[in-house]
Every structure is written in C-alpha cells, then in structure tokens.
Amino acid sequence: MVTLNPFTYGNPISDPKRFVGRQREIEQVFMRLRNPEFESSSIVGERRSGKTSLLNYIAHPDVIRRYGLNPEAYLFVYLDLEMITSTSTPTRLYQYMLRRVASKTQDEALKKEIREVSQHDNIDTYDLAEVLDSMEDAGLHIVLLIDEFENVGDNANFGPDFYYGLRSLAIHHDLALITSTRVDLVEIAHSDAVRSSPFFNIFATINLQPFSTEDVQEMLRSYLEDTGISFNDAVVKYALTLAGRLPFFIQMALHFLFEAYQRGENESRRLTYVEERLQEAASPHLENYWQHSSDHEKTVLSLLTLQENRQRERTNYASPLFYWQPAELERWYVHAGLALNKLANRGLVIRQDDRYALASTTILRWLTGELTSAASDLDNHEEQQRLEGLITTALPQGVATPAVQWLRRTNTKYRGLFARWISDARTSEGVLELLTSSKMPFYELKGETPSAEGAATDDQMLEALSTVTESERRRARQLASIEGTVSVMFTDLEGSTELLTSIGDEENQELLRVHNSIIRREVANHGGLEVKALGDGFMMVFSSARRAAACAMDIQRGLREFNRKHADRQLKVRIGINVGETIQEDEDFFGSAVVLAARITARASGGQILVSDLFRKLAGNTSSFGYVDRGWEHLKGFAEEEHLYEVDWHAGSG
C-alpha cells in the first residue's frame, strides 16, 4: 500500500489537525476578540503565505472553544472576496455576506429575517444595523473573516461611504472584522478619499512571519508520523536552504523530498530531484512576488543577488547564503535599510539578528535568470536615450560615461531598473563596479571587446572612474540627496550696486568674498546645496525645512558679526524661503515653488528672513526662533495672495 504524501501545497489547509505554527498570530486575534471592545484585526502576508489556512483554522469550532469563546454564541463567517469583480457593488457583497451569516444561524426566525434582507435589491448599512440588532438580541456575536480584502480596495464602486458604514457597524454592534490582505490595509485604498477614512484605524495589523525552526520541526513530526519515512537532518537542512521559510515553499520542498524517498532515490539523487522540481514549481509564484515588488524592493533583491553570486564565485560555496547588515548594503543602495524590513516580512529575504540574506537558493537562481533575461525592446532607441539622459544628468562625466557604456552593452529587460539605480550619485561608482565585475551574463560578450560602435571594455569602464574629482563627487551626491519636497532659499545683497560702486575694485572683491564665504560656509554646515550664484546672491536647496531655517539664521548672525566690526561696510542680506515639489534638470531646480521663493525674497528687507506659510508649517516652532506675521501679499505671477511670515532669528542669539 502506497502512503499518501502528507505534504501538500495546492490548496489551503482545512483540517485543523494538519495546521502548524502561527501560534503568536492566533493568540493576537483571539486576545482582541476576548477584549470587551470585541476588536478587529488585519492579517497581512505575502501571497501563499498561509492567510487562508489561518482563517480556516481560526473559524473551526474546536479552535474557537480552545481560545475561550463559545462557537454557538460567536459565529465565525468566512467570506472569500476573490470573486469580487470590477462590476461588483456593496449591495452584492452584503447579499453574499448575509447569506453566509444566515447559514451559520440556528434560530429559524432569525435565519428567515436575514435571508429576507439579503434578497433586497438595495442594501445599506441601516439594513445591516437592524440585522445585527436582532442578532445581538439573540445573544450572538459575528466575526467576519474577510479573505482577499484588497479586491474591495481596488474597486472604485466601494467608495468612502462603504468604509464609513462598515466601521460604524463594527464599532456600534457585536461585529468584529478579520481581514486578510497582501499589504497593509491602508495601502489597498484606490483613492485618497478612501485612504483617509477612519475605517483603517479600528484594526491591529498582524504580519505573518516566515516559519521558525520550531514550526518546521512541528510540521515534520506531525506529518511524518505513521508514514514509515523519516528525513535525516542534513537532508532537511538542504531542503530548507532551497525553500526558505515561507510555509508554502516548505510544503512544496518537503512534498518533493517525500516523493524522492518513495521513489527509492539515493541521497544525492533525492537532493537533485527536490532542487529541480522545486525550481520549476516555484517559478510562477516568484514571478508574481517580483511583479508585486516596489522598485526599492527590486533593487535590493538585485543587489543581494549580485553580492551572493560574487561571494560564491570567490569562495566556491554552494550554501549557505551570505548575510549582510543594512549599513553594508547601503554602500550600494541608500534605501536598502527601508526595503529589507518589508522583504523580510514578505519572506523574500531572511533576517538573522540584524543581518539579512536572500531567503533561499531557489529565489537566488530565479532572480539570477530573471535579471539577465533578454530584453524584448532591445532596439527601443527612444527609451535607451531617455535612460542615458537620466544617467548623464545625475552623474559626473567620469562616472556617467562608463555607466552609459555598461547600459548599452547589457541585454537585460531590466535596463530601466539598473539605470535608475546607477544614476544615484551617492552610490553610483560602487554600483557600476559591482555590475561591471559581475559574472552574471548581462551581455553575451563578457570579457571581450564589444562589437557595438563606441562601446568600451570592462577595464576601460573601470579606468574611467579614476578621472572623477572629489569635488565632482561631492556635488553630485548633494544633488542626489535632495529628493521629494525641497526647501528653496534665495539670498540677495541689499543695495549692492550703491555699496560696491562706492569703494574701489580691490575692496569690492574682498567684500564680495566675505559675503560669499559666510553664506557658503553656513550652507555647507547645514547640509544644503548651492544651486547657483546670482552675482550678489545665491539660490540654495535643502532636503529639510528645519535645516533651511537654521542655515538662514546662521547666515544672518554671521553677517551681523561682520557688520559689528565694520560700521562703514555693512552687508545687509535679504533671504526668502519656500517649500514644495520642484523639477530638477541639469543641476538646476525649476517650478512654481522656486519662483515663489524668489518673489518672497524680493519682498524682504536687508537682515530679514521671509518665508511662506507652508514653509512655516513644515519647519515649525522651536525654542531658538519664532515667527512674526507679516500679512498677505500679492506676488507677481501668482493669482492668489501669499501669507508671509518673518523668522525672528534674533531671539536667544546674543
């Protein structure tokens, strides 16, 4: 008699006797349900991370009873929203929900009432509230287990009213919601109006973590019992290196391992069999994970793949996987630390203390193949020019030239991803060296002289990096660090023409050097970037409103100190600051936020710092400075008046 394979990976687990792990998550859910407020939970986990199996387990009467609730009084109702389509409506969902609730209800009169409401052509939250009132009168509590809830979030038919209504029902009735989603609930919202709904505040987020060693051991013990087959520790360790720690892939790897034992394969062939079958079966799921990754996550996965392959080339290791601290990886990608935590929660990288590695060799092999797969748009000249422009705009020529050369040679369909990664001047040289020295087949002519006209060899590309000066690096890195919302500052020397024409040329130049030195010193001290000199003033940008304010005040204080010592040579500088989104092009910044900053500067007087209302709100108040309201001003080129404030930089400055 052939023993059935106990390790399954096609469908969710429905038998509670076969469910293992997740004890922390289960206890969190039931702790909130036992709370007098009967609170809701949001279960977040990657696709195939076991969310549906967990909901099935939670809904089983034996489990409900084991965690301190009476399954006859607490009705756990499972709703599968995978069937939601773009034409589905709240009423259609309510009809489905009410029919499911009715099927759990033993009271025939109550069951009839619920079914009658479910047949209405239009159902709103008032109808649902009346049903819940009747159920409360019968001593019943409802727990809705809502699987694939993102299908509602993606649907424009479910607007803010739907979320407000559901929240009201959960707060004012004996109704708790347990949702399952791939990402945090608020991230599924299809509009800002939905995203700002207080609906999301009623949930505690429970992230499904990868399986621990203890979880795997429990699975092996319970599943292999009575099969007559046992796996030795070395084989299990290798299988987990292939699979990682997501339960779906563990089940898959152990399924193939069990098959290999049943087939009578020797140990070497068993491992090869598992590796080959797992790679084939896991690929479509890894493709799905990759497509649902952000650019930050894709870049970190690419970085880990490059580093893993390079380390293996140097050490001839097949396993284990190499671990990295976030600070180490940030040498090649400044956003690595932020993405690593998300990838660990998704199970695509594994966390050990404060270090991270790719979760499995199966993921490593898939990523290596995917990142070097041939481009379908190899001859897309317009796209190639756009990517090259991205690089040449952001980097010094000594880095941009070899970076463009590398991009022209590569045949990967992820040129765009690599171009955006290389174009960050803070890490570009390290990234380019990593890509150029990699043995991964980004292009077929590795190590040879490319046939493409004007292309360079690896050695020539690396040699070009030696021409980059430190000042070029510093400016490019400063530009790269100014991202998102930017604080724009202008300075202007008041009465400069009269002042400078009243003295000789030599003294004129000396006075300008003092002026420039004070401003440039403080911009450097506060992490700002000098965009350009404007004769008798400057344009600067800052990534922080607070630093911009501190810089402006220290400029004025430095000038005041000079003026105290030179009564006949007073340097009076007006400063204007605004904040907003800008367009960065050829080391310059453009947009309405820049124009407004210039207009504000023109309204200031020497020694004064004027700022926009938005800047004031972002910079806030501190003990070292405050604001003086200077009223509303109509500024040239702007239809609406702007509320201006003066930074009171004199307080506490001596």
HUQUIRA-V193388 format. One line per field, one symbol per residue. burial: 1 if it has 24 or more other ideal C-beta (glycine too) atoms within 12 Angstrom, else 0. Layout:
burial=???
//
This chain:
burial=000011111001100001111100110111011000011111111111111111111111001100101010111111111001000011111111111111011000011011001100001010111011011001011111111111111110011001111110111011111111111111011100010010110111111111100011001100110000101000110111111111111111111111111000000001101110111011001100110010011111111111111111000000101111010011011111001101111111111000011111111111111111001000000001001101111111011111111111111101111111111111111111111111010110000001000001010011011001000110111111110001111111110100110000000000110111011101100101111000011111111111111111111111110110000001111111111101010010100111111111111101111111111101100000101001001010000001111111100000
//
